[in-house]
Amino acid sequence: MLKFLLIFAVRTAEKSIYLNENNYLCNSLKHDVFMDIELKKDGGFTYLEKGEGIPLIILHGLMGNLSNFEGMFDYFPDKGYQVIMPQLPIYELPLLKTNVKSLSKFVKKFIQYKGLKDFILIGNSLGGHIALYYAKMNPDDVAGMILTGSSGLYETTMSDGYPRRGDRDYITKKVQQVFYDPNIATEEIIDETFDTINSRSKLIRTLAIAKSAMRHNMAKDLTKMTMPVCLIWGKQDTVTPPKVAEEFHKLLPNSELYWIDKCGHAPMMEHPDEFNKIVEQWLIKHGFTLAKQDENKNS
């Protein structure tokens, strides 16, 4: 998705398309209430939080939407986990600080503010890249990672020509290609992508993030990350295709790779039940449960 938006950013600049400035809130957390979860705003942070127990910190992607993670917020709080998702200031940072490194620093400040320890980082797409960079810089803080459709190595461009100005049908087609089932691409998701491409402020920050992601290739760092890593990948992912997952698995020394069939770039969204089952079994296998933690404290 990063390179998909980068292509549009470059071509938009080349064609000098007039872009309207829009007022917006980060597209990941649009509403003050979602399901039965109140959007919290304190300490200079905006975030969702539900449950008590082992922290599962979700890092959303560039075009992430809250509903992408609805399945996790529904399932894991009742299983002894604190599910928490900060709003990443992707479109709010100064342009020169709109990069993977700054977003990782933001996550660190949030974690320190919340006093979180022994946590699992969960990232999709750009969120996975931020998780990887955080783990590189703070390896002792991260108990484990769950990555799905993560950037950090490389992506496909998903581009096949110059779109016409304001061509929503073209955007719709490209967004649908992110998923195995094109019907997953709701009007809301398409509208968000269209809005990003046609907003000057969002567009230049998208370009900055995409360039930053390319600069921060993680290949040389992965072999040094020894914490358990769960890789969950869609077999039909065309953005970060299966060979990317296999390369992550090869380079991450303590990783396990799980496939979900008939699935594209967002397994937690396309197959939430199967995704949650894999996550839960992996957490149990590696002792990331309250019962196991209590056992270790008493031994």
Secondary structure, 3 states (H helix, E strand, C coil): CHHHHHHHHHHHHHCCCCCCCCCCCCCCCCCCEECCEECEEECCEEEEEECCCEEEEEECCCCCCHHHHHHHHHHHHHHCEEEEEECCCCCCCCHHHCCHHHHHHHHHHHHHHHCCCCEEEEEECHHHHHHHHHHHHCCCCEEEEEEECCCCCCCCCCCCCCCCCCCHHHHHHHHHCCCCCHHHCCHHHHHHHHHHHCCHHHHHHHHHHHHHHHHCCCCCCHHHCCCCEEEEEECCCCCCCHHHHHHHHHHCCCEEEEEECCCCCCHHHHCHHHHHHHHHHHHHHCCCCHHHHHHHHHC
